[in-house]
């Protein structure tokens, strides 16, 4: 418990500092807008099936969770707005360049393993992207397989959740390559994306990520708390293509609130602003190998 509280304090401290830096100077290789750099030619998927999210449209199913159905997500564009390259410096992006009224939910670490959350996603079919950290998931790798079977991709979030920008290159490579190896072995697919703990990264992080396998670093525009979202934008609103950060958290971190209640609150905030939830990977073209 003490370790989790300390991690929470460090998260708030580091992400606050990084958010200020992004607001002033952009987020890296993608440019000041936060959009990812594009490769010169299109690529083909890396074996993963890419389809439009098939969210449940049953009002009764949503009422079971105290919710109103979200708008149906549009079909993903045939021409993916984000194209990744197999070589070169990995880009950093915080949103997907799209005019579609969609947002993307990412859920980090894997600390809480609530069976009810699996039931919730099976019912609602809301797509998420999981950035898993080995220290959090190693106690029960199997928990995340039913979530993966629903079409939710598993991505890289380091072995031990350090502040990456505080580490030398060799240690950063241990963190990224180590998690990449384990997640690939356990879940059968090599992660394409990387999320730096606390949002902290530097030039060495980009080098480590590029050498370990992922082809982009993913930041976020909003972060979900227990009932409300924290926004980076001054208007405190969702915008098309925004990436939302949430965590696998339970009552001990959420002041008695369960993972499913937190996620339901997240869906309510999205519904209030009239957005659909799309699958992040359906808007990203993996590199040609």
C-alpha positions as CSV (number, residue, x, y, z in Angstrom):
1,X,0.0,0.0,0.0
2,X,2.8,2.4,0.9
3,X,4.5,1.7,-2.4
4,X,1.3,2.4,-4.3
5,X,0.8,5.7,-2.5
6,X,4.3,6.7,-3.2
7,X,3.9,5.8,-6.8
8,X,0.7,7.9,-7.0
9,X,2.5,11.0,-5.5
10,X,5.4,10.5,-7.9
11,X,3.0,10.2,-10.8
12,X,1.3,13.5,-10.0
13,X,4.6,15.2,-9.6
14,X,6.3,14.0,-12.7
15,X,3.2,14.2,-15.0
16,X,2.6,17.7,-13.9
17,X,6.1,18.7,-14.9
18,X,5.9,16.9,-18.2
19,X,2.5,18.4,-19.1
20,X,3.9,21.9,-18.6
21,X,6.8,21.0,-20.9
22,X,4.5,19.7,-23.6
23,X,2.2,22.7,-23.4
24,X,5.1,25.0,-24.0
25,X,7.3,23.1,-26.5
26,X,5.3,20.3,-28.1
27,X,5.8,16.6,-27.4
28,X,8.7,15.5,-29.5
29,X,9.2,14.0,-32.9
30,X,5.6,14.5,-34.0
31,X,6.0,18.3,-33.8
32,X,4.3,20.9,-31.7
33,X,0.8,19.7,-32.6
34,X,1.4,16.3,-31.0
35,X,0.6,14.5,-34.3
36,X,2.8,11.6,-35.3
37,X,5.4,11.9,-38.0
38,X,4.4,10.1,-41.2
39,X,6.4,7.6,-43.1
40,X,6.8,8.1,-46.9
41,X,4.8,5.1,-47.9
42,X,1.8,3.1,-46.6
43,X,2.4,-0.1,-44.6
44,X,0.4,-3.2,-44.0
45,X,-0.9,-4.6,-40.6
46,X,1.5,-6.7,-38.6
47,X,-0.8,-9.7,-38.5
48,X,-3.5,-8.2,-36.2
49,X,-7.0,-8.1,-37.5
50,X,-8.3,-4.5,-37.7
51,X,-12.0,-3.9,-37.6
52,X,-14.4,-1.2,-36.4
53,X,-15.3,-1.7,-32.7
54,X,-18.5,-3.7,-32.3
55,X,-19.8,-2.0,-29.2
56,X,-23.0,-3.3,-27.8
57,X,-26.0,-1.3,-28.9
58,X,-28.4,-3.0,-26.4
59,X,-29.8,-0.4,-24.1
60,X,-30.7,-3.1,-21.6
61,X,-27.0,-4.2,-21.5
62,X,-25.9,-0.7,-20.8
63,X,-28.5,-0.2,-18.2
64,X,-27.2,-3.2,-16.4
65,X,-24.1,-1.1,-15.7
66,X,-26.1,2.1,-15.0
67,X,-25.2,3.6,-18.4
68,X,-26.7,4.9,-21.6
69,X,-25.2,3.5,-24.8
70,X,-22.5,5.6,-26.5
71,X,-22.8,6.7,-30.1
72,X,-21.7,4.0,-32.5
73,X,-18.1,4.4,-33.6
74,X,-17.7,5.1,-37.3
75,X,-15.8,2.7,-39.5
76,X,-12.0,3.4,-39.3
77,X,-10.6,5.3,-42.3
78,X,-9.1,3.1,-45.0
79,X,-6.2,5.5,-45.2
80,X,-4.8,5.4,-41.6
81,X,-4.1,8.9,-40.3
82,X,-1.0,7.6,-38.4
83,X,1.7,5.7,-40.3
84,X,4.7,4.2,-38.6
85,X,8.1,3.6,-40.0
86,X,10.2,0.5,-39.4
87,X,13.3,2.6,-39.0
88,X,14.4,6.0,-37.7
89,X,13.5,7.9,-34.5
90,X,10.2,6.8,-33.0
91,X,7.6,9.6,-33.0
92,X,5.6,10.8,-30.0
93,X,1.9,11.5,-30.2
94,X,-0.9,12.5,-27.9
95,X,-3.8,12.4,-30.2
96,X,-4.9,10.9,-33.6
97,X,-5.4,13.4,-36.4
98,X,-9.0,12.8,-37.3
99,X,-12.2,14.8,-37.8
100,X,-14.3,11.9,-36.7
101,X,-16.0,12.5,-33.3
102,X,-14.1,9.7,-31.6
103,X,-11.8,9.3,-28.6
104,X,-9.5,6.5,-27.6
105,X,-9.2,4.9,-24.1
106,X,-5.9,3.6,-22.9
107,X,-5.6,1.7,-19.6
108,X,-2.2,1.5,-17.9
109,X,-0.1,-0.8,-15.7
110,X,-2.4,-3.8,-14.8
111,X,-2.3,-3.5,-11.0
112,X,-6.0,-4.2,-10.4
113,X,-7.4,-7.4,-11.8
114,X,-11.1,-7.1,-11.2
115,X,-13.2,-10.0,-12.8
116,X,-16.1,-7.6,-13.0
117,X,-14.2,-5.4,-15.4
118,X,-13.8,-8.3,-17.8
119,X,-17.6,-8.9,-17.6
120,X,-18.2,-5.2,-18.2
121,X,-16.1,-5.1,-21.4
122,X,-17.6,-8.4,-22.6
123,X,-21.1,-6.8,-22.2
124,X,-20.4,-3.3,-23.5
125,X,-17.6,-4.1,-26.1
126,X,-16.0,-0.8,-25.5
127,X,-12.5,-1.0,-27.0
128,X,-9.4,-0.2,-24.9
129,X,-5.7,-0.3,-25.4
130,X,-3.7,-1.8,-22.5
131,X,-0.2,-0.6,-21.7
132,X,1.0,-3.3,-19.3
133,X,3.9,-3.2,-16.9
134,X,5.4,-6.5,-15.9
135,X,5.7,-5.9,-12.2
136,X,1.9,-5.3,-12.1
137,X,0.8,-8.1,-14.3
138,X,3.2,-11.0,-13.5
139,X,1.0,-12.2,-10.6
140,X,-1.7,-13.1,-13.1
141,X,-0.8,-12.9,-16.8
142,X,-4.0,-14.9,-17.6
143,X,-6.3,-12.1,-16.4
144,X,-5.6,-10.0,-19.4
145,X,-6.1,-12.7,-22.0
146,X,-9.9,-12.5,-22.1
147,X,-9.6,-8.7,-22.5
148,X,-7.1,-9.3,-25.4
149,X,-9.6,-11.9,-26.9
150,X,-12.1,-9.1,-27.2
151,X,-9.8,-7.3,-29.7
152,X,-8.0,-5.1,-27.2
153,X,-4.3,-4.7,-27.9
154,X,-1.5,-5.1,-25.3
155,X,1.3,-2.5,-25.5
156,X,4.5,-1.9,-23.6
157,X,4.8,0.1,-20.3
158,X,8.2,-1.1,-19.0
159,X,9.2,-3.8,-16.5
160,X,9.2,-1.8,-13.2
161,X,7.6,1.6,-13.9
162,X,10.6,3.9,-13.4
163,X,11.0,7.5,-14.3
164,X,12.6,6.8,-17.7
165,X,14.2,10.2,-18.2
166,X,16.1,9.7,-14.9
167,X,17.8,6.5,-16.2
168,X,20.8,6.1,-18.5
169,X,20.3,4.5,-21.9
170,X,21.3,1.0,-20.9
171,X,18.8,0.9,-18.0
172,X,16.1,2.3,-20.2
173,X,16.7,-0.5,-22.8
174,X,16.5,-3.1,-20.0
175,X,13.1,-1.7,-19.0
176,X,11.6,-1.5,-22.6
177,X,13.2,-4.6,-24.1
178,X,12.5,-6.7,-21.0
179,X,8.8,-5.8,-21.0
180,X,8.7,-6.3,-24.8
181,X,10.1,-9.8,-24.5
182,X,7.7,-10.9,-21.7
183,X,4.6,-9.4,-23.2
184,X,5.4,-11.0,-26.6
185,X,5.9,-14.4,-25.0
186,X,2.8,-14.2,-22.8
187,X,0.3,-12.7,-25.3
188,X,1.7,-13.8,-28.7
189,X,2.0,-10.4,-30.3
190,X,4.9,-7.9,-30.0
191,X,3.7,-4.5,-28.7
192,X,3.8,-1.8,-31.4
193,X,3.4,1.1,-29.0
194,X,5.1,2.3,-25.8
195,X,3.8,4.4,-22.9
196,X,6.4,6.0,-20.6
197,X,5.6,5.7,-16.9
198,X,4.5,9.1,-15.5
199,X,4.7,10.4,-19.1
200,X,8.4,11.1,-18.6
201,X,10.8,10.5,-21.6
202,X,13.9,11.9,-23.2
203,X,16.1,11.3,-26.2
204,X,17.5,8.1,-24.7
205,X,13.9,6.8,-24.3
206,X,13.3,7.2,-28.0
207,X,16.5,5.4,-28.8
208,X,15.6,2.6,-26.3
209,X,12.1,2.2,-27.6
210,X,13.2,2.1,-31.3
211,X,15.9,-0.5,-30.5
212,X,13.5,-2.7,-28.5
213,X,10.7,-3.0,-31.0
214,X,7.8,-0.5,-30.4
215,X,7.5,2.1,-33.2
216,X,5.9,5.0,-31.4
217,X,5.5,6.6,-27.9
218,X,2.0,7.4,-26.9
219,X,1.1,10.2,-24.5
220,X,-2.4,11.5,-23.7
221,X,-4.7,14.5,-23.6
222,X,-6.9,13.6,-20.7
223,X,-6.5,11.4,-17.6
224,X,-9.4,9.8,-15.8
225,X,-9.6,10.2,-12.0
226,X,-12.4,8.6,-9.9
227,X,-15.4,10.6,-11.2
228,X,-13.9,13.3,-13.4
229,X,-11.2,13.8,-16.0
230,X,-8.2,16.1,-15.9
231,X,-7.8,18.0,-19.2
232,X,-4.7,19.4,-20.9
233,X,-6.7,21.7,-23.1
234,X,-7.7,25.1,-21.7
235,X,-11.4,24.6,-22.7
236,X,-11.6,21.4,-20.6
237,X,-13.3,19.5,-23.4
238,X,-12.7,16.4,-25.4
239,X,-11.7,16.9,-29.0
240,X,-11.7,14.5,-32.0
241,X,-8.8,12.0,-31.8
242,X,-8.0,12.6,-28.1
243,X,-6.3,9.8,-26.2
244,X,-7.6,9.3,-22.7
245,X,-5.4,7.8,-19.9
246,X,-6.9,5.5,-17.2
247,X,-5.4,2.9,-15.0
248,X,-6.2,-0.6,-13.7
249,X,-7.1,0.5,-10.2
250,X,-9.3,-0.8,-7.3
251,X,-10.8,0.4,-4.1
252,X,-7.5,0.8,-2.3
253,X,-6.4,3.5,-4.8
254,X,-9.9,4.8,-5.7
255,X,-11.1,5.7,-2.2
256,X,-13.4,2.6,-2.1
257,X,-14.6,2.9,-5.7
258,X,-14.3,-0.2,-7.9
259,X,-12.6,-0.4,-11.3
260,X,-16.0,-0.8,-13.0
261,X,-17.5,2.3,-11.3
262,X,-14.5,4.4,-12.3
263,X,-14.8,3.1,-15.9
264,X,-18.5,3.7,-15.9
265,X,-17.8,7.3,-14.8
266,X,-15.3,7.6,-17.7
267,X,-18.0,6.5,-20.2
268,X,-20.4,9.0,-18.7
269,X,-18.0,11.8,-19.2
270,X,-17.5,10.7,-22.8
271,X,-21.3,10.3,-23.4
272,X,-22.0,13.8,-22.0
273,X,-19.8,15.3,-24.8
274,X,-21.3,13.2,-27.5
275,X,-18.2,11.2,-28.5
276,X,-17.8,7.6,-29.6
277,X,-14.9,5.3,-28.5
278,X,-12.8,3.8,-31.2
279,X,-9.9,1.4,-31.1
280,X,-6.6,3.2,-31.2
281,X,-4.8,0.6,-33.3
282,X,-7.5,0.9,-36.0
283,X,-6.2,4.4,-36.8
284,X,-2.5,3.4,-36.9
285,X,-0.7,1.7,-39.8
286,X,2.1,-0.5,-38.6
287,X,5.4,-0.4,-40.5
288,X,6.2,-2.8,-43.4
289,X,8.7,-5.3,-42.2
